C-alpha cells in the first residue's frame, strides 16, 4: 500500500492510487463528476462544503474534497519527500 494523505475532515486517501488532482470548475470535470455520482463511483469527502478538488483514482472512482488541489498536491509531495527545487 502507498502512502496515505489527509484530504480534509478526517478523510484519507492512498497516494499510490491517485491519477490526477484537478479543479472542479471546468465543464468536462463537472460532467465527469455528475456521471460518477449517477453510477455510484463518486466518494464525497467534502462534509457538505463546496468541492474545491476532484481526485481521479486508478479504479475510475472520483473523490471530492473541500481542500484546494494545491494543498492536496503539497501534502502528497511532502509525504513523498519530493521537492520543486528544479
Jmol script that loads the backbone (N, CA, C; Angstrom):
load data "model"
ATOM      1  N   UNK A   1       0.843  -1.174   0.000  1.00  0.00           N
ATOM      2  CA  UNK A   1       0.000   0.000   0.000  1.00  0.00           C
ATOM      3  C   UNK A   1       0.887   1.235   0.000  1.00  0.00           C
ATOM      4  N   UNK A   2       0.474   2.262  -0.754  1.00  0.00           N
ATOM      5  CA  UNK A   2       1.221   3.506  -0.838  1.00  0.00           C
ATOM      6  C   UNK A   2       1.032   4.356   0.401  1.00  0.00           C
ATOM      7  N   UNK A   3       1.552   5.563   0.346  1.00  0.00           N
ATOM      8  CA  UNK A   3       1.410   6.491   1.460  1.00  0.00           C
ATOM      9  C   UNK A   3      -0.020   7.014   1.526  1.00  0.00           C
ATOM     10  N   UNK A   4      -0.440   7.403   2.709  1.00  0.00           N
ATOM     11  CA  UNK A   4      -1.764   7.960   2.904  1.00  0.00           C
ATOM     12  C   UNK A   4      -1.645   9.452   3.172  1.00  0.00           C
ATOM     13  N   UNK A   5      -2.546  10.239   2.564  1.00  0.00           N
ATOM     14  CA  UNK A   5      -2.560  11.676   2.836  1.00  0.00           C
ATOM     15  C   UNK A   5      -3.960  12.101   3.251  1.00  0.00           C
ATOM     16  N   UNK A   6      -3.977  13.137   4.067  1.00  0.00           N
ATOM     17  CA  UNK A   6      -5.219  13.697   4.595  1.00  0.00           C
ATOM     18  C   UNK A   6      -5.805  14.641   3.541  1.00  0.00           C
ATOM     19  N   UNK A   7      -7.086  14.446   3.193  1.00  0.00           N
ATOM     20  CA  UNK A   7      -7.729  15.306   2.188  1.00  0.00           C
ATOM     21  C   UNK A   7      -8.839  16.154   2.801  1.00  0.00           C
ATOM     22  N   UNK A   8      -8.836  16.249   4.122  1.00  0.00           N
ATOM     23  CA  UNK A   8      -9.780  17.110   4.820  1.00  0.00           C
ATOM     24  C   UNK A   8     -10.809  16.360   5.624  1.00  0.00           C
ATOM     25  N   UNK A   9     -11.121  16.909   6.804  1.00  0.00           N
ATOM     26  CA  UNK A   9     -12.190  16.422   7.673  1.00  0.00           C
ATOM     27  C   UNK A   9     -12.025  14.949   8.061  1.00  0.00           C
ATOM     28  N   UNK A  10     -10.783  14.538   8.309  1.00  0.00           N
ATOM     29  CA  UNK A  10     -10.528  13.180   8.748  1.00  0.00           C
ATOM     30  C   UNK A  10     -10.546  12.147   7.641  1.00  0.00           C
ATOM     31  N   UNK A  11     -10.604  12.583   6.399  1.00  0.00           N
ATOM     32  CA  UNK A  11     -10.626  11.661   5.262  1.00  0.00           C
ATOM     33  C   UNK A  11      -9.215  11.503   4.706  1.00  0.00           C
ATOM     34  N   UNK A  12      -8.865  10.265   4.382  1.00  0.00           N
ATOM     35  CA  UNK A  12      -7.507   9.938   3.951  1.00  0.00           C
ATOM     36  C   UNK A  12      -7.570   9.090   2.688  1.00  0.00           C
ATOM     37  N   UNK A  13      -6.654   9.341   1.737  1.00  0.00           N
ATOM     38  CA  UNK A  13      -6.581   8.537   0.516  1.00  0.00           C
ATOM     39  C   UNK A  13      -5.162   8.008   0.321  1.00  0.00           C
ATOM     40  N   UNK A  14      -5.076   6.943  -0.449  1.00  0.00           N
ATOM     41  CA  UNK A  14      -3.811   6.310  -0.793  1.00  0.00           C
ATOM     42  C   UNK A  14      -3.201   7.060  -1.979  1.00  0.00           C
ATOM     43  N   UNK A  15      -2.020   7.636  -1.809  1.00  0.00           N
ATOM     44  CA  UNK A  15      -1.395   8.411  -2.881  1.00  0.00           C
ATOM     45  C   UNK A  15      -1.027   7.545  -4.082  1.00  0.00           C
ATOM     46  N   UNK A  16      -0.800   6.265  -3.859  1.00  0.00           N
ATOM     47  CA  UNK A  16      -0.436   5.371  -4.945  1.00  0.00           C
ATOM     48  C   UNK A  16      -1.566   5.108  -5.931  1.00  0.00           C
ATOM     49  N   UNK A  17      -2.783   5.439  -5.555  1.00  0.00           N
ATOM     50  CA  UNK A  17      -3.950   5.190  -6.402  1.00  0.00           C
ATOM     51  C   UNK A  17      -4.456   6.453  -7.101  1.00  0.00           C
ATOM     52  N   UNK A  18      -3.852   7.605  -6.830  1.00  0.00           N
ATOM     53  CA  UNK A  18      -4.300   8.865  -7.431  1.00  0.00           C
ATOM     54  C   UNK A  18      -3.697   9.021  -8.822  1.00  0.00           C
ATOM     55  N   UNK A  19      -4.560   9.281  -9.815  1.00  0.00           N
ATOM     56  CA  UNK A  19      -4.099   9.552 -11.171  1.00  0.00           C
ATOM     57  C   UNK A  19      -3.953  11.058 -11.373  1.00  0.00           C
ATOM     58  N   UNK A  20      -4.959  11.830 -10.909  1.00  0.00           N
ATOM     59  CA  UNK A  20      -4.941  13.273 -11.105  1.00  0.00           C
ATOM     60  C   UNK A  20      -5.684  13.973  -9.974  1.00  0.00           C
ATOM     61  N   UNK A  21      -5.256  15.210  -9.712  1.00  0.00           N
ATOM     62  CA  UNK A  21      -5.958  16.084  -8.774  1.00  0.00           C
ATOM     63  C   UNK A  21      -6.289  17.336  -9.566  1.00  0.00           C
ATOM     64  N   UNK A  22      -7.584  17.579  -9.801  1.00  0.00           N
ATOM     65  CA  UNK A  22      -7.996  18.669 -10.681  1.00  0.00           C
ATOM     66  C   UNK A  22      -9.025  19.572 -10.011  1.00  0.00           C
ATOM     67  N   UNK A  23      -9.151  20.771 -10.554  1.00  0.00           N
ATOM     68  CA  UNK A  23     -10.156  21.728 -10.104  1.00  0.00           C
ATOM     69  C   UNK A  23     -11.509  21.342 -10.699  1.00  0.00           C
ATOM     70  N   UNK A  24     -12.591  21.513  -9.960  1.00  0.00           N
ATOM     71  CA  UNK A  24     -13.914  21.101 -10.452  1.00  0.00           C
ATOM     72  C   UNK A  24     -14.611  22.151 -11.313  1.00  0.00           C
ATOM     73  N   UNK A  25     -13.917  23.201 -11.703  1.00  0.00           N
ATOM     74  CA  UNK A  25     -14.563  24.339 -12.360  1.00  0.00           C
ATOM     75  C   UNK A  25     -14.861  24.159 -13.845  1.00  0.00           C
ATOM     76  N   UNK A  26     -14.121  23.330 -14.554  1.00  0.00           N
ATOM     77  CA  UNK A  26     -14.335  23.207 -15.997  1.00  0.00           C
ATOM     78  C   UNK A  26     -15.528  22.306 -16.308  1.00  0.00           C
ATOM     79  N   UNK A  27     -16.142  22.527 -17.439  1.00  0.00           N
ATOM     80  CA  UNK A  27     -17.314  21.751 -17.851  1.00  0.00           C
ATOM     81  C   UNK A  27     -17.015  20.253 -17.976  1.00  0.00           C
ATOM     82  N   UNK A  28     -15.883  19.843 -18.564  1.00  0.00           N
ATOM     83  CA  UNK A  28     -15.613  18.401 -18.658  1.00  0.00           C
ATOM     84  C   UNK A  28     -15.500  17.720 -17.290  1.00  0.00           C
ATOM     85  N   UNK A  29     -14.918  18.406 -16.322  1.00  0.00           N
ATOM     86  CA  UNK A  29     -14.791  17.831 -14.982  1.00  0.00           C
ATOM     87  C   UNK A  29     -16.157  17.779 -14.305  1.00  0.00           C
ATOM     88  N   UNK A  30     -16.975  18.802 -14.522  1.00  0.00           N
ATOM     89  CA  UNK A  30     -18.334  18.785 -13.966  1.00  0.00           C
ATOM     90  C   UNK A  30     -19.127  17.608 -14.519  1.00  0.00           C
ATOM     91  N   UNK A  31     -18.976  17.326 -15.822  1.00  0.00           N
ATOM     92  CA  UNK A  31     -19.661  16.177 -16.427  1.00  0.00           C
ATOM     93  C   UNK A  31     -19.127  14.865 -15.852  1.00  0.00           C
ATOM     94  N   UNK A  32     -17.806  14.789 -15.670  1.00  0.00           N
ATOM     95  CA  UNK A  32     -17.184  13.594 -15.099  1.00  0.00           C
ATOM     96  C   UNK A  32     -17.716  13.326 -13.693  1.00  0.00           C
ATOM     97  N   UNK A  33     -17.811  14.374 -12.883  1.00  0.00           N
ATOM     98  CA  UNK A  33     -18.318  14.241 -11.517  1.00  0.00           C
ATOM     99  C   UNK A  33     -19.782  13.822 -11.529  1.00  0.00           C
ATOM    100  N   UNK A  34     -20.591  14.443 -12.379  1.00  0.00           N
ATOM    101  CA  UNK A  34     -22.013  14.110 -12.450  1.00  0.00           C
ATOM    102  C   UNK A  34     -22.213  12.644 -12.848  1.00  0.00           C
ATOM    103  N   UNK A  35     -21.452  12.194 -13.838  1.00  0.00           N
ATOM    104  CA  UNK A  35     -21.570  10.803 -14.279  1.00  0.00           C
ATOM    105  C   UNK A  35     -21.142   9.844 -13.169  1.00  0.00           C
ATOM    106  N   UNK A  36     -20.088  10.197 -12.447  1.00  0.00           N
ATOM    107  CA  UNK A  36     -19.621   9.360 -11.344  1.00  0.00           C
ATOM    108  C   UNK A  36     -20.670   9.285 -10.238  1.00  0.00           C
ATOM    109  N   UNK A  37     -21.340  10.390  -9.968  1.00  0.00           N
ATOM    110  CA  UNK A  37     -22.401  10.386  -8.954  1.00  0.00           C
ATOM    111  C   UNK A  37     -23.557   9.489  -9.388  1.00  0.00           C
ATOM    112  N   UNK A  38     -23.920   9.562 -10.679  1.00  0.00           N
ATOM    113  CA  UNK A  38     -25.030   8.755 -11.197  1.00  0.00           C
ATOM    114  C   UNK A  38     -24.731   7.266 -11.148  1.00  0.00           C
ATOM    115  N   UNK A  39     -23.471   6.904 -11.367  1.00  0.00           N
ATOM    116  CA  UNK A  39     -23.099   5.483 -11.398  1.00  0.00           C
ATOM    117  C   UNK A  39     -22.608   4.964 -10.048  1.00  0.00           C
ATOM    118  N   UNK A  40     -22.580   5.826  -9.038  1.00  0.00           N
ATOM    119  CA  UNK A  40     -22.137   5.406  -7.719  1.00  0.00           C
ATOM    120  C   UNK A  40     -20.632   5.297  -7.575  1.00  0.00           C
ATOM    121  N   UNK A  41     -19.887   5.951  -8.459  1.00  0.00           N
ATOM    122  CA  UNK A  41     -18.434   5.890  -8.422  1.00  0.00           C
ATOM    123  C   UNK A  41     -17.810   7.137  -7.788  1.00  0.00           C
ATOM    124  N   UNK A  42     -18.641   8.016  -7.206  1.00  0.00           N
ATOM    125  CA  UNK A  42     -18.150   9.232  -6.564  1.00  0.00           C
ATOM    126  C   UNK A  42     -18.135   9.045  -5.053  1.00  0.00           C
ATOM    127  N   UNK A  43     -17.060   9.489  -4.433  1.00  0.00           N
ATOM    128  CA  UNK A  43     -16.943   9.481  -2.978  1.00  0.00           C
ATOM    129  C   UNK A  43     -16.872  10.943  -2.550  1.00  0.00           C
ATOM    130  N   UNK A  44     -17.874  11.392  -1.805  1.00  0.00           N
ATOM    131  CA  UNK A  44     -17.946  12.789  -1.382  1.00  0.00           C
ATOM    132  C   UNK A  44     -17.306  12.941  -0.007  1.00  0.00           C
ATOM    133  N   UNK A  45     -16.116  13.544   0.032  1.00  0.00           N
ATOM    134  CA  UNK A  45     -15.393  13.750   1.285  1.00  0.00           C
ATOM    135  C   UNK A  45     -15.399  15.223   1.681  1.00  0.00           C
ATOM    136  N   UNK A  46     -16.408  15.975   1.218  1.00  0.00           N
ATOM    137  CA  UNK A  46     -16.462  17.418   1.470  1.00  0.00           C
ATOM    138  C   UNK A  46     -17.171  17.786   2.758  1.00  0.00           C
ATOM    139  N   UNK A  47     -17.888  16.853   3.364  1.00  0.00           N
ATOM    140  CA  UNK A  47     -18.663  17.120   4.578  1.00  0.00           C
ATOM    141  C   UNK A  47     -19.635  18.278   4.382  1.00  0.00           C
ATOM    142  N   UNK A  48     -20.244  18.356   3.207  1.00  0.00           N
ATOM    143  CA  UNK A  48     -21.248  19.372   2.923  1.00  0.00           C
ATOM    144  C   UNK A  48     -20.697  20.706   2.470  1.00  0.00           C
ATOM    145  N   UNK A  49     -19.403  20.819   2.360  1.00  0.00           N
ATOM    146  CA  UNK A  49     -18.800  22.077   1.922  1.00  0.00           C
ATOM    147  C   UNK A  49     -18.617  22.078   0.404  1.00  0.00           C
ATOM    148  N   UNK A  50     -18.199  23.214  -0.128  1.00  0.00           N
ATOM    149  CA  UNK A  50     -18.004  23.365  -1.564  1.00  0.00           C
ATOM    150  C   UNK A  50     -16.841  22.491  -2.039  1.00  0.00           C
ATOM    151  N   UNK A  51     -17.023  21.802  -3.155  1.00  0.00           N
ATOM    152  CA  UNK A  51     -15.964  20.976  -3.731  1.00  0.00           C
ATOM    153  C   UNK A  51     -14.914  21.880  -4.371  1.00  0.00           C
ATOM    154  N   UNK A  52     -13.677  21.743  -3.934  1.00  0.00           N
ATOM    155  CA  UNK A  52     -12.584  22.546  -4.483  1.00  0.00           C
ATOM    156  C   UNK A  52     -11.572  21.703  -5.242  1.00  0.00           C
ATOM    157  N   UNK A  53     -11.610  20.371  -5.035  1.00  0.00           N
ATOM    158  CA  UNK A  53     -10.685  19.486  -5.741  1.00  0.00           C
ATOM    159  C   UNK A  53     -11.373  18.166  -6.050  1.00  0.00           C
ATOM    160  N   UNK A  54     -11.033  17.620  -7.205  1.00  0.00           N
ATOM    161  CA  UNK A  54     -11.533  16.313  -7.622  1.00  0.00           C
ATOM    162  C   UNK A  54     -10.322  15.408  -7.807  1.00  0.00           C
ATOM    163  N   UNK A  55     -10.315  14.299  -7.080  1.00  0.00           N
ATOM    164  CA  UNK A  55      -9.231  13.327  -7.204  1.00  0.00           C
ATOM    165  C   UNK A  55      -9.728  12.187  -8.076  1.00  0.00           C
ATOM    166  N   UNK A  56      -9.029  11.953  -9.174  1.00  0.00           N
ATOM    167  CA  UNK A  56      -9.363  10.849 -10.069  1.00  0.00           C
ATOM    168  C   UNK A  56      -8.482   9.685  -9.651  1.00  0.00           C
ATOM    169  N   UNK A  57      -9.132   8.573  -9.292  1.00  0.00           N
ATOM    170  CA  UNK A  57      -8.410   7.420  -8.780  1.00  0.00           C
ATOM    171  C   UNK A  57      -8.212   6.359  -9.858  1.00  0.00           C
ATOM    172  N   UNK A  58      -7.295   5.417  -9.619  1.00  0.00           N
ATOM    173  CA  UNK A  58      -6.961   4.343 -10.552  1.00  0.00           C
ATOM    174  C   UNK A  58      -8.156   3.505 -10.978  1.00  0.00           C
ATOM    175  N   UNK A  59      -9.055   3.248 -10.051  1.00  0.00           N
ATOM    176  CA  UNK A  59     -10.177   2.350 -10.307  1.00  0.00           C
ATOM    177  C   UNK A  59     -11.399   3.081 -10.868  1.00  0.00           C
ATOM    178  N   UNK A  60     -11.199   4.230 -11.472  1.00  0.00           N
ATOM    179  CA  UNK A  60     -12.244   5.058 -12.079  1.00  0.00           C
ATOM    180  C   UNK A  60     -13.162   5.718 -11.064  1.00  0.00           C
ATOM    181  N   UNK A  61     -12.825   5.658  -9.796  1.00  0.00           N
ATOM    182  CA  UNK A  61     -13.609   6.372  -8.803  1.00  0.00           C
ATOM    183  C   UNK A  61     -13.150   7.821  -8.744  1.00  0.00           C
ATOM    184  N   UNK A  62     -14.076   8.674  -8.304  1.00  0.00           N
ATOM    185  CA  UNK A  62     -13.813  10.096  -8.160  1.00  0.00           C
ATOM    186  C   UNK A  62     -13.984  10.434  -6.683  1.00  0.00           C
ATOM    187  N   UNK A  63     -13.014  11.137  -6.109  1.00  0.00           N
ATOM    188  CA  UNK A  63     -13.114  11.573  -4.721  1.00  0.00           C
ATOM    189  C   UNK A  63     -13.205  13.087  -4.718  1.00  0.00           C
ATOM    190  N   UNK A  64     -14.236  13.625  -4.066  1.00  0.00           N
ATOM    191  CA  UNK A  64     -14.455  15.065  -3.981  1.00  0.00           C
ATOM    192  C   UNK A  64     -13.913  15.567  -2.651  1.00  0.00           C
ATOM    193  N   UNK A  65     -13.130  16.652  -2.696  1.00  0.00           N
ATOM    194  CA  UNK A  65     -12.533  17.198  -1.490  1.00  0.00           C
ATOM    195  C   UNK A  65     -12.817  18.690  -1.385  1.00  0.00           C
ATOM    196  N   UNK A  66     -12.887  19.184  -0.156  1.00  0.00           N
ATOM    197  CA  UNK A  66     -13.099  20.608   0.084  1.00  0.00           C
ATOM    198  C   UNK A  66     -11.775  21.366   0.176  1.00  0.00           C
ATOM    199  N   UNK A  67     -10.661  20.661   0.035  1.00  0.00           N
ATOM    200  CA  UNK A  67      -9.349  21.323   0.033  1.00  0.00           C
ATOM    201  C   UNK A  67      -8.961  21.682  -1.397  1.00  0.00           C
ATOM    202  N   UNK A  68      -8.124  22.701  -1.538  1.00  0.00           N
ATOM    203  CA  UNK A  68      -7.650  23.103  -2.859  1.00  0.00           C
ATOM    204  C   UNK A  68      -6.708  22.041  -3.431  1.00  0.00           C
ATOM    205  N   UNK A  69      -6.688  21.901  -4.767  1.00  0.00           N
ATOM    206  CA  UNK A  69      -5.763  20.935  -5.384  1.00  0.00           C
ATOM    207  C   UNK A  69      -4.304  21.190  -4.988  1.00  0.00           C
ATOM    208  N   UNK A  70      -3.915  22.459  -4.864  1.00  0.00           N
ATOM    209  CA  UNK A  70      -2.544  22.798  -4.486  1.00  0.00           C
ATOM    210  C   UNK A  70      -2.206  22.276  -3.091  1.00  0.00           C
ATOM    211  N   UNK A  71      -3.167  22.344  -2.181  1.00  0.00           N
ATOM    212  CA  UNK A  71      -2.962  21.865  -0.813  1.00  0.00           C
ATOM    213  C   UNK A  71      -2.763  20.356  -0.806  1.00  0.00           C
ATOM    214  N   UNK A  72      -3.606  19.640  -1.514  1.00  0.00           N
ATOM    215  CA  UNK A  72      -3.501  18.176  -1.560  1.00  0.00           C
ATOM    216  C   UNK A  72      -2.203  17.763  -2.236  1.00  0.00           C
ATOM    217  N   UNK A  73      -1.855  18.437  -3.326  1.00  0.00           N
ATOM    218  CA  UNK A  73      -0.614  18.140  -4.040  1.00  0.00           C
ATOM    219  C   UNK A  73       0.596  18.383  -3.138  1.00  0.00           C
ATOM    220  N   UNK A  74       0.571  19.490  -2.412  1.00  0.00           N
ATOM    221  CA  UNK A  74       1.664  19.800  -1.491  1.00  0.00           C
ATOM    222  C   UNK A  74       1.824  18.731  -0.420  1.00  0.00           C
ATOM    223  N   UNK A  75       0.704  18.254   0.105  1.00  0.00           N
ATOM    224  CA  UNK A  75       0.761  17.196   1.120  1.00  0.00           C
ATOM    225  C   UNK A  75       1.313  15.907   0.535  1.00  0.00           C
ATOM    226  N   UNK A  76       0.925  15.588  -0.679  1.00  0.00           N
ATOM    227  CA  UNK A  76       1.417  14.370  -1.327  1.00  0.00           C
ATOM    228  C   UNK A  76       2.926  14.467  -1.561  1.00  0.00           C
ATOM    229  N   UNK A  77       3.396  15.652  -1.963  1.00  0.00           N
ATOM    230  CA  UNK A  77       4.830  15.832  -2.207  1.00  0.00           C
ATOM    231  C   UNK A  77       5.630  15.818  -0.908  1.00  0.00           C
ATOM    232  N   UNK A  78       5.062  16.391   0.158  1.00  0.00           N
ATOM    233  CA  UNK A  78       5.744  16.362   1.463  1.00  0.00           C
ATOM    234  C   UNK A  78       5.925  14.932   1.946  1.00  0.00           C
ATOM    235  N   UNK A  79       4.883  14.137   1.821  1.00  0.00           N
ATOM    236  CA  UNK A  79       4.929  12.752   2.265  1.00  0.00           C
ATOM    237  C   UNK A  79       5.938  11.946   1.459  1.00  0.00           C
ATOM    238  N   UNK A  80       6.085  12.292   0.177  1.00  0.00           N
ATOM    239  CA  UNK A  80       6.989  11.538  -0.682  1.00  0.00           C
ATOM    240  C   UNK A  80       8.418  12.043  -0.645  1.00  0.00           C
ATOM    241  N   UNK A  81       8.631  13.178   0.049  1.00  0.00           N
ATOM    242  CA  UNK A  81       9.960  13.740   0.111  1.00  0.00           C
ATOM    243  C   UNK A  81      10.371  14.433  -1.176  1.00  0.00           C
ATOM    244  N   UNK A  82       9.423  14.668  -2.077  1.00  0.00           N
ATOM    245  CA  UNK A  82       9.725  15.322  -3.343  1.00  0.00           C
ATOM    246  C   UNK A  82       9.745  16.844  -3.127  1.00  0.00           C
ATOM    247  N   UNK A  83      10.562  17.529  -3.929  1.00  0.00           N
ATOM    248  CA  UNK A  83      10.581  18.993  -3.858  1.00  0.00           C
ATOM    249  C   UNK A  83      10.562  19.559  -5.268  1.00  0.00           C
ATOM    250  N   UNK A  84      10.215  20.822  -5.367  1.00  0.00           N
ATOM    251  CA  UNK A  84      10.185  21.517  -6.659  1.00  0.00           C
ATOM    252  C   UNK A  84      11.364  22.468  -6.765  1.00  0.00           C
ATOM    253  N   UNK A  85      12.565  22.020  -6.425  1.00  0.00           N
ATOM    254  CA  UNK A  85      13.741  22.875  -6.426  1.00  0.00           C
ATOM    255  C   UNK A  85      14.317  23.105  -7.813  1.00  0.00           C
ATOM    256  N   UNK A  86      13.835  22.420  -8.813  1.00  0.00           N
ATOM    257  CA  UNK A  86      14.421  22.500 -10.156  1.00  0.00           C
ATOM    258  C   UNK A  86      14.210  23.846 -10.799  1.00  0.00           C
TER     259      UNK A  86
END
end "model"
wireframe off; spacefill off
backbone 0.3
color backbone group
